[in-house]
Amino acid sequence: MPRTTSPAGTSTTTAAPAPATASGPLAEAGADAAGPLPWEELVTSALLGTDRRPPAPRGGGSAPADAPAALLDAAALHTVRRRAGLRPAEAEARPEPAAPDPRPALPEAARDRLAHLLSDRSAPPAGGRRGAAPDLTELIPQWLATANRMGFRAPAELLPPLLDAARARTDLRPQALAFAGPRGLWLAGLNPDWKFALRGSASGAHHPDLTDPDAVARVWEEGLFAERVALLDAVRARDPAAGLALLATTWAAERAEDRLMFLDSLRSGLGSADEPFLEQALADRSRNVRATAAELLSALPDSALAGRMAARALSCVHPDRTGGTASIAVEAPHECDAGMQRDGVVAVPPTGRGERSWWLGQLVEAAPLAVWEERFGGRPPEEITALPVADDWSDELHAAWCRAAVRQRNPQWSRALLGRPSAPPASSPGTASIAERSKLLAVLDEVERASWVAGFIAAHGLSEAFQLLGVCTVPWAGPLGRSVVDALDIARDGGSYPWSFSGVMGLAERCLDPAEADRLEVLTAAQDEREGASPGAAGYWSEAFQRLVSTLRLRAVMEAELLAA
């Protein structure tokens, strides 16, 4: 007779499990007549142990004397009955094959590198000390961006780990889905774990031949949401009028959240031909759709909405020469009427904001910036932003001009509102906010942007430069790269710990030009501890610069592997 150990730890000798006609203790107690215990009840009894949770028969009655044997008998009976009642499943149709991906395959060395990056699950040690080895997980986004820029397709065998990595890290998704291509999207449709790819970024979605109207219409009417967004973006990039016409065919039947996403696609190629559609969207039942339509219309300086907002803003802001010198007088609106609300002005301010200043900011933000140059006698933006503003309205007015410059992508006003990079942030003509300054910088071309940030770092160091560096084009070369390295060297000489600059150091590992590695080699040597420096700081800095140099060299190798086609 076999010996059985119950989950509770008791041991007993039992007979082999009986078939469907078993006459074990539960059957003797009449359980067979009442039907077997639910499977969940048997599992609970097994997990807790029969001493604590004996398998009591249905309909009451005493528990069986040999509870472990009764549990096994009941499980055997339940299993046989379940198997006997199974019906053979019908085979499902095979899925349609994935759409072809004409992009070239990766070079072998690059494919091996990607497999290594995706398999690395190491995490930096706790306590702030990361060691001198590169952090491979932080190099995946850059590797994917480079591979996408070179036009390679993802290896089929690496699609599952690639989608798993994108599932765990939302920052990887746009580049990962673009690299995965149509086969990755097809595969995501077969696995619920990867459903984010079907509703998320459309950059990896496949779209049909844009010259085939029937194929375009079919995907637009029947495709997944990500496919439809990708299709609209592609059509819009090729022919803005055709993209708008495609959207108009189903606009009234779309869900509010989908209308909002589709409307955002109109930013690409936005022009005066879009104005009638956007004017109609101002009456949409969704507040978010109305707000987005108003924002897009205000980015068109010649639109009717921009004209209406300009008239309202000009009635609130005007020159004031009563004091003998030119200044700016402000009279904020006293109400937010129905016309203002239809044009996108939100009537209820956030907590802590006054109504009138809230309304004023929205009016100025939506008015074309050119109207201010005319209103102030042809003065350029640099002179207008330098004028004194009466009654403490300066911060509100300048903040609204900053938002207008970003919305209208106006480099002249962005440059004027940024001011000189060497000036203290508090004396900026526009805003002292680093977040707002980074938005203004994004309007400038990449060369001017890098030059401004380099000047800011040279004057103020790295403590406030993290967000500014985030809008600079990669790789950082020339003056910008040198200013970052020089500022890190100054921080090291100051004796502070490197993790005070860990954010900038991490950006430098990913963004510095790999050609800088040889020049940085001298900084890897450990310095003697200086008086007044933090204990052990010299060793930590040496380690941090070693990691920086090794990461830059690894990036150079990775790029060479992708070029070895």
C-alpha positions as CSV (number, residue, x, y, z in Angstrom):
1,M,0.0,0.0,0.0
2,P,1.5,3.4,-0.9
3,R,2.2,5.9,2.0
4,T,0.8,9.4,1.5
5,T,1.7,12.6,3.3
6,S,-1.1,15.1,3.8
7,P,-0.4,18.9,3.3
8,A,-0.8,19.2,7.1
9,G,2.2,16.9,7.6
10,T,0.3,13.7,8.7
11,S,1.3,10.4,7.2
12,T,-1.0,7.5,6.4
13,T,-1.3,4.4,4.4
14,T,-4.0,4.5,1.7
15,A,-5.3,2.4,-1.1
16,A,-4.8,3.6,-4.7
17,P,-7.4,6.2,-5.8
18,A,-10.6,4.6,-6.9
19,P,-12.3,5.1,-10.3
20,A,-15.6,6.7,-10.7
21,T,-17.3,3.8,-8.8
22,A,-15.1,4.4,-5.8
23,S,-16.5,3.5,-2.4
24,G,-14.1,5.5,-0.1
25,P,-15.0,7.3,3.1
26,L,-16.7,10.2,1.4
27,A,-18.8,7.8,-0.7
28,E,-19.8,5.9,2.4
29,A,-20.8,9.1,4.0
30,G,-23.2,9.8,1.1
31,A,-21.1,12.4,-0.6
32,D,-21.4,10.6,-3.9
33,A,-25.1,11.1,-3.8
34,A,-24.8,14.7,-3.1
35,G,-22.1,15.2,-5.8
36,P,-18.3,15.7,-5.2
37,L,-17.1,18.7,-3.2
38,P,-16.2,21.7,-5.3
39,W,-12.7,21.7,-6.6
40,E,-11.9,24.9,-4.8
41,E,-12.9,23.3,-1.5
42,L,-10.6,20.4,-2.1
43,V,-7.7,22.8,-2.9
44,T,-8.4,24.8,0.2
45,S,-8.3,21.7,2.4
46,A,-5.1,20.5,0.7
47,L,-3.4,23.9,1.3
48,L,-4.4,24.2,4.9
49,G,-4.1,20.5,5.8
50,T,-6.8,18.0,6.6
51,D,-6.2,18.5,10.3
52,R,-7.2,22.1,10.1
53,R,-9.7,21.8,7.3
54,P,-11.1,18.3,6.9
55,P,-13.0,17.6,3.6
56,A,-16.5,17.5,5.2
57,P,-19.2,15.9,3.1
58,R,-22.0,18.0,1.7
59,G,-25.3,18.0,3.5
60,G,-23.7,17.9,7.0
61,G,-22.6,14.8,8.8
62,S,-19.3,13.9,10.6
63,A,-16.0,14.3,8.9
64,P,-14.4,11.0,7.7
65,A,-12.1,9.2,10.1
66,D,-9.2,9.1,7.6
67,A,-9.3,12.7,6.3
68,P,-6.1,12.5,4.1
69,A,-7.4,9.4,2.3
70,A,-10.8,11.0,1.9
71,L,-9.2,14.0,0.3
72,L,-7.4,11.9,-2.2
73,D,-10.5,9.8,-3.0
74,A,-12.5,13.0,-3.6
75,A,-9.9,14.5,-5.8
76,A,-9.7,11.3,-7.9
77,L,-13.4,11.2,-8.2
78,H,-13.6,14.8,-9.2
79,T,-10.8,14.4,-11.7
80,V,-12.4,11.4,-13.5
81,R,-15.8,13.2,-13.7
82,R,-14.2,16.4,-15.1
83,R,-12.3,14.4,-17.7
84,A,-15.4,12.4,-18.7
85,G,-17.4,15.5,-19.3
86,L,-14.8,17.2,-21.5
87,R,-15.7,17.9,-25.1
88,P,-13.1,18.0,-27.8
89,A,-12.3,21.5,-28.8
90,E,-12.6,22.7,-32.3
91,A,-9.4,23.8,-34.0
92,E,-9.2,27.5,-34.5
93,A,-8.3,29.0,-37.8
94,R,-4.6,29.9,-38.2
95,P,-3.9,33.6,-37.9
96,E,-3.2,35.5,-41.1
97,P,0.6,35.9,-41.6
98,A,2.3,39.1,-40.6
99,A,2.7,41.8,-43.2
100,P,6.1,41.8,-44.9
101,D,8.8,44.0,-43.5
102,P,11.1,45.1,-46.4
103,R,13.7,46.7,-44.1
104,P,17.2,45.0,-44.2
105,A,18.3,42.6,-41.5
106,L,20.7,43.6,-38.7
107,P,24.4,42.8,-39.1
108,E,25.3,39.7,-37.0
109,A,27.4,41.6,-34.4
110,A,24.6,44.1,-33.9
111,R,22.0,41.3,-33.5
112,D,24.2,39.6,-30.9
113,R,24.6,43.0,-29.1
114,L,20.8,43.5,-29.0
115,A,20.3,40.0,-27.6
116,H,22.9,40.8,-24.8
117,L,21.2,44.2,-24.0
118,L,17.8,42.6,-23.8
119,S,19.0,39.7,-21.6
120,D,20.8,42.0,-19.1
121,R,18.6,42.3,-16.0
122,S,21.2,43.7,-13.7
123,A,20.4,46.7,-11.5
124,P,22.8,49.1,-10.0
125,P,23.7,48.3,-6.4
126,A,21.9,50.0,-3.6
127,G,23.6,52.8,-1.7
128,G,24.4,55.1,-4.7
129,R,27.6,53.4,-5.9
130,R,27.2,52.0,-9.4
131,G,30.8,50.9,-10.1
132,A,32.8,51.5,-13.2
133,A,30.9,49.2,-15.6
134,P,28.4,50.7,-18.1
135,D,24.7,50.3,-17.3
136,L,23.5,48.3,-20.3
137,T,19.8,48.8,-19.6
138,E,20.3,52.6,-20.1
139,L,21.9,52.0,-23.5
140,I,18.9,50.2,-25.0
141,P,16.9,53.3,-26.0
142,Q,19.9,54.8,-27.8
143,W,20.7,51.5,-29.5
144,L,17.1,51.3,-30.7
145,A,17.1,54.9,-31.9
146,T,20.3,54.3,-33.9
147,A,18.9,51.1,-35.4
148,N,15.7,52.9,-36.4
149,R,17.6,55.8,-37.9
150,M,19.6,53.3,-40.1
151,G,16.4,51.5,-41.1
152,F,17.0,48.0,-39.8
153,R,14.2,45.5,-38.9
154,A,14.1,43.5,-35.7
155,P,15.2,39.9,-35.8
156,A,12.2,37.6,-35.5
157,E,13.7,35.6,-32.6
158,L,14.3,38.8,-30.5
159,L,10.7,40.2,-30.9
160,P,9.4,38.5,-27.7
161,P,12.2,39.8,-25.4
162,L,11.9,43.2,-27.1
163,L,8.2,43.4,-26.5
164,D,8.7,42.2,-22.9
165,A,11.3,45.0,-22.4
166,A,8.8,47.6,-23.8
167,R,6.1,46.2,-21.6
168,A,8.2,46.8,-18.5
169,R,9.5,50.2,-19.6
170,T,7.2,52.8,-21.1
171,D,10.1,54.9,-22.2
172,L,11.2,52.2,-24.7
173,R,7.8,51.8,-26.4
174,P,8.0,54.3,-29.2
175,Q,11.4,53.2,-30.4
176,A,10.8,49.5,-29.7
177,L,7.5,49.4,-31.6
178,A,9.0,51.3,-34.5
179,F,11.9,48.7,-34.6
180,A,9.5,45.7,-34.2
181,G,7.6,46.9,-37.2
182,P,4.5,45.1,-38.6
183,R,5.7,41.7,-37.4
184,G,5.9,43.0,-33.8
185,L,2.4,44.4,-34.0
186,W,1.1,41.2,-35.5
187,L,2.8,39.2,-32.6
188,A,1.3,41.6,-30.0
189,G,-2.1,40.8,-31.3
190,L,-1.6,37.1,-30.3
191,N,-0.4,37.7,-26.7
192,P,-2.5,39.7,-24.2
193,D,0.7,40.5,-22.3
194,W,1.7,42.8,-25.2
195,K,-1.6,44.5,-25.8
196,F,0.0,47.8,-24.9
197,A,1.4,47.8,-28.5
198,L,-2.1,47.7,-29.9
199,R,-3.4,50.8,-28.0
200,G,-0.2,52.7,-27.4
201,S,2.2,54.5,-29.7
202,A,1.4,54.2,-33.3
203,S,5.0,54.6,-34.4
204,G,5.4,50.8,-34.8
205,A,2.1,50.2,-36.6
206,H,2.1,49.1,-40.2
207,H,0.1,51.1,-42.7
208,P,-1.0,50.1,-46.3
209,D,0.1,51.5,-49.6
210,L,-0.9,55.1,-49.3
211,T,-1.5,55.3,-53.1
212,D,-4.2,52.6,-52.8
213,P,-7.5,54.4,-51.7
214,D,-9.3,51.1,-51.1
215,A,-6.5,49.8,-48.8
216,V,-6.4,53.0,-46.9
217,A,-10.2,53.1,-46.5
218,R,-10.2,49.5,-45.3
219,V,-7.6,50.0,-42.6
220,W,-9.2,53.3,-41.5
221,E,-12.6,51.6,-41.1
222,E,-11.5,48.2,-39.8
223,G,-8.0,48.6,-38.3
224,L,-6.9,48.6,-34.7
225,F,-6.7,52.0,-33.0
226,A,-2.9,52.1,-33.2
227,E,-3.1,51.2,-36.9
228,R,-5.6,54.0,-37.5
229,V,-3.5,56.6,-35.7
230,A,-0.4,55.5,-37.6
231,L,-2.3,55.6,-40.9
232,L,-3.7,59.1,-40.2
233,D,-0.2,60.3,-39.3
234,A,1.3,58.8,-42.5
235,V,-1.4,60.2,-44.8
236,R,-1.2,63.6,-43.1
237,A,2.6,63.7,-43.6
238,R,2.2,62.9,-47.3
239,D,-0.9,65.0,-48.0
240,P,-2.4,67.1,-45.2
241,A,-5.6,67.7,-47.1
242,A,-6.1,63.9,-47.7
243,G,-5.5,63.2,-44.0
244,L,-8.1,65.8,-43.0
245,A,-10.6,64.3,-45.5
246,L,-10.0,60.8,-44.1
247,L,-10.6,62.0,-40.6
248,A,-13.8,63.7,-41.6
249,T,-15.3,60.5,-42.9
250,T,-15.7,59.0,-39.4
251,W,-15.3,62.0,-37.1
252,A,-18.9,62.1,-35.9
253,A,-18.9,58.4,-34.9
254,E,-15.6,58.4,-33.0
255,R,-15.3,58.2,-29.2
256,A,-14.2,61.4,-27.4
257,E,-10.8,60.0,-26.4
258,D,-10.2,58.9,-30.0
259,R,-11.3,62.2,-31.4
260,L,-8.8,63.9,-29.1
261,M,-5.9,61.6,-30.4
262,F,-6.9,62.0,-34.0
263,L,-7.2,65.8,-33.6
264,D,-3.6,65.9,-32.2
265,S,-2.5,64.3,-35.5
266,L,-3.4,67.6,-37.3
267,R,-0.4,69.3,-35.7
268,S,1.6,67.8,-38.6
269,G,1.2,70.0,-41.6
270,L,-1.2,72.3,-39.8
271,G,-2.4,75.0,-42.2
272,S,-5.2,77.4,-43.1
273,A,-7.1,74.6,-44.9
274,D,-7.7,72.9,-41.5
275,E,-9.5,76.0,-40.1
276,P,-13.1,75.1,-41.1
277,F,-12.8,71.7,-39.6
278,L,-11.2,73.0,-36.4
279,E,-13.9,75.8,-36.1
280,Q,-16.5,73.1,-36.1
281,A,-14.6,71.2,-33.4
282,L,-15.0,74.2,-31.1
283,A,-18.6,73.0,-30.7
284,D,-17.6,69.5,-29.8
285,R,-19.3,67.8,-26.8
286,S,-15.9,67.0,-25.3
287,R,-14.2,69.8,-23.4
288,N,-10.7,68.4,-24.2
289,V,-11.5,68.2,-27.9
290,R,-12.7,71.8,-27.8
291,A,-9.5,73.0,-26.0
292,T,-7.2,71.2,-28.4
293,A,-9.1,72.7,-31.4
294,A,-8.8,76.1,-29.9
295,E,-5.0,75.6,-29.3
296,L,-4.5,74.5,-32.9
297,L,-6.4,77.5,-34.3
298,S,-4.5,79.9,-32.1
299,A,-1.3,78.5,-33.7
300,L,-2.6,79.8,-37.1
301,P,-2.0,83.5,-36.9
302,D,-4.5,84.3,-39.7
303,S,-7.3,82.2,-38.3
304,A,-10.6,83.8,-37.2
305,L,-10.1,82.5,-33.7
306,A,-6.6,84.1,-33.5
307,G,-8.1,87.4,-34.6
308,R,-10.8,87.2,-32.0
309,M,-8.3,86.4,-29.3
310,A,-6.0,89.2,-30.5
311,A,-8.8,91.8,-30.2
312,R,-9.6,90.6,-26.7
313,A,-5.9,90.6,-25.6
314,L,-5.3,94.1,-27.1
315,S,-8.2,95.5,-25.1
316,C,-6.4,94.3,-22.0
317,V,-2.8,95.2,-22.7
318,H,-1.6,98.5,-24.1
319,P,1.2,101.1,-24.0
320,D,1.2,103.5,-21.1
321,R,3.1,106.8,-21.4
322,T,1.6,108.7,-18.4
323,G,4.8,108.5,-16.4
324,G,6.9,110.0,-19.1
325,T,8.6,106.7,-20.0
326,A,7.2,103.9,-22.1
327,S,5.6,101.1,-20.0
328,I,2.8,98.5,-20.3
329,A,-0.6,98.9,-18.7
330,V,-2.8,95.9,-18.0
331,E,-6.5,95.8,-17.4
332,A,-7.5,92.1,-17.0
333,P,-11.0,91.0,-18.2
334,H,-13.8,91.3,-15.7
335,E,-15.8,88.3,-17.0
336,C,-15.4,85.2,-19.1
337,D,-18.4,85.4,-21.5
338,A,-19.8,82.6,-23.7
339,G,-17.8,83.7,-26.7
340,M,-14.5,83.4,-24.8
341,Q,-15.4,80.0,-23.5
342,R,-16.3,78.8,-27.0
343,D,-12.9,79.9,-28.2
344,G,-11.2,77.8,-25.6
345,V,-10.9,80.0,-22.5
346,V,-11.4,77.9,-19.4
347,A,-13.7,79.9,-17.1
348,V,-12.8,78.2,-13.7
349,P,-9.2,78.8,-12.6
350,P,-7.1,76.3,-10.7
351,T,-7.0,76.5,-7.0
352,G,-5.0,79.5,-5.8
353,R,-5.3,81.4,-9.1
354,G,-7.4,84.6,-9.4
355,E,-10.1,84.6,-12.1
356,R,-9.0,87.7,-13.9
357,S,-5.3,86.8,-14.1
358,W,-6.3,83.3,-15.3
359,W,-8.4,84.7,-18.1
360,L,-5.8,87.3,-19.1
361,G,-3.1,84.7,-19.4
362,Q,-5.3,82.6,-21.8
363,L,-6.1,85.5,-24.0
364,V,-2.5,86.7,-24.4
365,E,-1.3,83.1,-24.9
366,A,-3.7,82.6,-27.8
367,A,-3.1,86.0,-29.5
368,P,-0.6,86.1,-32.4
369,L,2.7,87.5,-31.2
370,A,3.0,89.9,-34.2
371,V,0.1,92.0,-32.8
372,W,2.3,93.2,-29.9
373,E,5.1,94.5,-32.2
374,E,2.4,96.6,-34.0
375,R,0.8,97.7,-30.8
376,F,4.1,98.9,-29.3
377,G,5.2,101.0,-32.3
378,G,7.2,98.4,-34.2
379,R,9.5,97.6,-31.3
380,P,11.3,94.2,-31.6
381,P,10.5,91.5,-29.0
382,E,13.7,92.2,-27.1
383,E,12.5,95.8,-26.4
384,I,8.9,94.9,-25.7
385,T,9.8,92.2,-23.1
386,A,12.2,94.7,-21.4
387,L,9.4,97.3,-20.9
388,P,8.2,97.8,-17.3
389,V,4.7,96.4,-16.6
390,A,2.4,98.4,-14.2
391,D,0.6,97.0,-11.2
392,D,2.6,93.8,-10.7
393,W,1.2,92.2,-13.9
394,S,4.7,91.5,-15.3
395,D,5.0,87.8,-14.2
396,E,1.5,86.9,-15.6
397,L,2.1,88.8,-18.9
398,H,5.6,87.4,-19.5
399,A,4.5,83.8,-18.7
400,A,1.7,84.1,-21.2
401,W,4.1,85.4,-23.8
402,C,6.4,82.4,-23.1
403,R,3.5,80.0,-23.7
404,A,2.5,81.9,-26.9
405,A,6.1,81.7,-28.2
406,V,6.2,77.9,-27.6
407,R,2.7,77.4,-29.1
408,Q,3.5,79.5,-32.2
409,R,7.1,78.2,-32.5
410,N,8.4,81.7,-32.7
411,P,12.2,81.8,-32.4
412,Q,12.5,85.6,-32.2
413,W,10.2,85.8,-29.2
414,S,11.7,82.7,-27.6
415,R,15.1,84.2,-27.9
416,A,14.0,87.5,-26.4
417,L,12.2,85.8,-23.5
418,L,15.2,83.6,-22.7
419,G,17.6,86.5,-22.4
420,R,21.3,86.1,-22.1
421,P,22.4,82.7,-20.8
422,S,25.0,84.3,-18.4
423,A,22.3,86.4,-16.7
424,P,20.9,85.1,-13.4
425,P,17.7,83.2,-13.9
426,A,15.7,85.5,-11.7
427,S,16.5,88.4,-14.0
428,S,15.2,86.7,-17.1
429,P,12.9,88.9,-19.2
430,G,10.5,85.9,-19.6
431,T,10.6,83.4,-16.8
432,A,13.0,82.1,-14.1
433,S,11.4,78.6,-14.4
434,I,13.9,76.1,-15.9
435,A,11.0,74.0,-17.2
436,E,9.6,76.9,-19.1
437,R,13.0,77.9,-20.4
438,S,13.5,74.4,-21.7
439,K,10.3,74.7,-23.7
440,L,11.5,78.1,-25.2
441,L,14.9,76.5,-26.1
442,A,13.1,73.7,-28.0
443,V,11.8,76.4,-30.4
444,L,15.4,77.4,-31.4
445,D,17.5,75.5,-33.9
446,E,19.8,72.9,-32.5
447,V,23.0,74.8,-32.9
448,E,21.7,77.9,-31.1
449,R,20.1,75.8,-28.5
450,A,23.3,74.0,-27.7
451,S,25.3,77.3,-27.6
452,W,22.8,78.8,-25.2
453,V,22.9,75.9,-22.8
454,A,26.7,75.8,-23.0
455,G,26.8,79.5,-21.9
456,F,24.3,78.8,-19.1
457,I,26.4,75.9,-17.7
458,A,29.6,78.0,-18.0
459,A,27.9,80.8,-16.0
460,H,25.8,78.8,-13.5
461,G,27.2,75.3,-13.3
462,L,25.2,72.1,-13.6
463,S,22.8,72.3,-10.6
464,E,19.9,73.7,-12.7
465,A,21.0,72.5,-16.1
466,F,19.5,69.0,-16.2
467,Q,16.2,69.9,-17.9
468,L,18.0,72.3,-20.3
469,L,20.3,69.5,-21.4
470,G,17.3,67.2,-22.1
471,V,16.2,69.4,-25.0
472,C,19.7,69.5,-26.7
473,T,20.4,67.4,-29.7
474,V,22.4,64.2,-29.2
475,P,25.3,63.7,-29.3
476,W,26.6,66.7,-27.4
477,A,29.5,67.9,-29.4
478,G,31.7,71.0,-29.5
479,P,31.1,73.8,-26.9
480,L,28.2,72.0,-25.2
481,G,30.1,68.8,-24.6
482,R,33.1,70.6,-23.3
483,S,31.1,72.8,-21.0
484,V,29.5,69.7,-19.4
485,V,32.8,68.0,-18.9
486,D,34.4,71.1,-17.5
487,A,31.5,71.6,-15.0
488,L,31.9,68.0,-13.9
489,D,35.6,68.5,-13.4
490,I,34.9,71.7,-11.3
491,A,32.4,69.8,-9.2
492,R,35.0,67.1,-8.6
493,D,37.6,69.7,-7.6
494,G,35.0,71.1,-5.2
495,G,35.1,67.8,-3.2
496,S,31.4,67.0,-3.4
497,Y,30.1,63.5,-4.0
498,P,29.4,62.6,-7.6
499,W,25.9,61.3,-7.0
500,S,24.9,65.0,-6.4
501,F,25.3,65.2,-10.2
502,S,24.1,61.6,-11.0
503,G,21.4,62.9,-13.3
504,V,23.8,64.9,-15.4
505,M,26.4,62.2,-15.3
506,G,23.8,59.7,-16.5
507,L,22.8,62.0,-19.4
508,A,26.5,62.5,-20.2
509,E,26.9,58.7,-20.5
510,R,24.1,58.6,-23.1
511,C,24.5,61.9,-24.8
512,L,28.2,63.0,-25.0
513,D,30.0,62.4,-28.3
514,P,31.8,59.1,-28.0
515,A,34.8,60.8,-29.6
516,E,35.3,62.6,-26.2
517,A,36.4,59.4,-24.5
518,D,40.1,59.8,-25.1
519,R,40.0,63.4,-23.8
520,L,38.2,62.3,-20.7
521,E,40.8,59.5,-19.9
522,V,42.8,61.9,-17.7
523,L,39.9,62.4,-15.4
524,T,39.7,58.7,-14.5
525,A,42.8,58.9,-12.2
526,A,42.0,59.0,-8.5
527,Q,43.1,62.3,-6.9
528,D,44.4,62.7,-3.4
529,E,41.8,63.6,-0.8
530,R,41.7,67.3,-0.3
531,E,41.2,69.1,3.0
532,G,37.5,69.9,3.5
533,A,36.3,67.4,0.8
534,S,33.7,64.8,1.5
535,P,35.3,61.6,2.7
536,G,36.0,59.2,-0.2
537,A,34.7,61.6,-2.8
538,A,37.9,61.4,-4.9
539,G,37.5,57.6,-5.3
540,Y,33.9,57.9,-6.2
541,W,34.6,60.6,-8.8
542,S,37.4,58.4,-10.3
543,E,34.9,55.5,-10.6
544,A,32.2,57.7,-12.1
545,F,34.6,59.0,-14.8
546,Q,35.8,55.5,-15.5
547,R,32.2,54.5,-16.1
548,L,31.6,57.5,-18.3
549,V,34.7,56.7,-20.5
550,S,33.9,53.0,-20.7
551,T,30.2,53.8,-21.7
552,L,31.3,56.2,-24.4
553,R,33.7,53.6,-25.9
554,L,31.0,50.9,-25.7
555,R,28.6,53.3,-27.6
556,A,31.3,53.8,-30.3
557,V,31.6,50.0,-30.7
558,M,27.8,49.6,-30.8
559,E,27.5,52.2,-33.6
560,A,30.3,50.5,-35.5
561,E,28.5,47.2,-35.3
562,L,25.4,48.7,-36.8
563,L,27.4,50.3,-39.6
564,A,29.1,47.0,-40.5
565,A,26.4,46.0,-42.9
